């Protein structure tokens, strides 16, 4: 699945990864690089009908140093202007991973 490939860092699936201001503040407090958190999100493999009812693997929650964080993947057009109209077409789609504090949702 393309969402999993992107989340795990597959370079054939183009996109960008972001962390929110709240996450940046948390990482700075803990003196932890953002890449450590991105790798933690990449390792998520516990998807169930309860937490992923549509089987898209495009959202998840993790605990990170005692804080609840959410991550979300969106499939956008190649200019990042809107959602992709053909999300399985790698030439027309760019993925965006956003990691946020639960309270930023």
C-alpha positions in Angstrom: 0.0 0.0 0.0 1.3 3.4 -0.9 0.5 5.1 2.4 2.6 2.5 4.2 5.4 2.8 1.7 5.5 6.6 2.1 5.3 6.5 5.9 8.2 4.0 6.0 10.3 6.3 3.8 10.2 4.5 0.4 11.8 7.1 -1.9 9.7 5.9 -4.9 6.6 7.4 -3.2 7.1 11.2 -3.4 6.0 13.6 -0.6 6.9 15.7 2.4 6.9 15.1 6.1 5.9 17.7 8.7 5.6 18.1 12.4 3.5 20.8 14.0 4.6 23.6 16.2 3.5 21.7 19.3 5.6 18.7 18.3 8.6 21.0 17.5 8.3 22.5 21.0 8.1 19.0 22.6 11.1 17.7 20.6 13.1 20.8 21.6 12.2 20.3 25.3 13.3 16.6 25.0 16.4 17.5 22.8 15.3 14.8 20.3 15.6 15.3 16.6 12.5 15.2 14.5 13.9 12.3 12.5 13.6 10.1 15.6 9.9 10.7 15.8 9.4 10.2 12.1 11.2 6.8 12.4 8.9 5.9 15.3 5.9 6.7 13.1 7.4 4.6 10.3 7.5 1.6 12.6 3.8 1.6 13.3 2.3 -1.7 12.1 -0.7 -2.2 14.4 -3.7 -1.6 12.2 -7.1 -3.1 13.2 -10.7 -2.7 12.1 -11.1 -0.5 15.2 -8.3 2.0 14.5 -8.3 1.7 10.7 -11.9 0.8 9.6 -11.2 1.6 5.9 -7.9 -0.1 5.7 -6.1 3.0 4.4 -3.4 3.2 7.0 -3.6 7.0 6.7 -4.0 7.9 10.4 -2.6 6.7 13.7 -1.9 7.5 17.3 1.3 6.8 19.2 2.6 7.5 22.7 5.9 9.4 22.6 7.7 10.2 25.8 4.4 10.2 27.7 2.4 12.3 25.2 -0.3 11.2 22.8 0.6 12.1 19.2 -1.5 11.7 16.1 -0.1 11.2 12.5 -2.1 11.7 9.3 -1.3 11.0 5.7 -2.9 12.9 2.9 -2.6 12.3 -0.8 -2.4 15.6 -2.7 -2.0 16.6 -6.3 1.5 17.1 -7.5 1.4 20.8 -6.7 0.2 20.2 -3.1 -2.9 22.4 -3.9 -5.7 19.9 -3.2 -6.4 16.3 -2.8 -5.3 14.0 -5.6 -7.9 12.9 -8.0 -5.9 9.7 -8.7 -4.2 8.7 -5.5 -2.7 5.5 -6.8 -0.9 7.3 -9.7 2.6 8.2 -8.5 3.0 10.7 -11.3 -0.1 12.7 -10.2 0.1 12.3 -6.4 2.3 13.7 -3.6 1.9 12.4 -0.1 2.0 14.5 3.1 2.7 13.1 6.5 1.8 15.4 9.4 2.7 14.5 13.0 0.8 16.5 15.7 0.1 16.5 19.4 -3.4 15.0 20.0 -4.6 18.3 21.3 -3.6 20.0 18.0 -6.1 17.8 16.1 
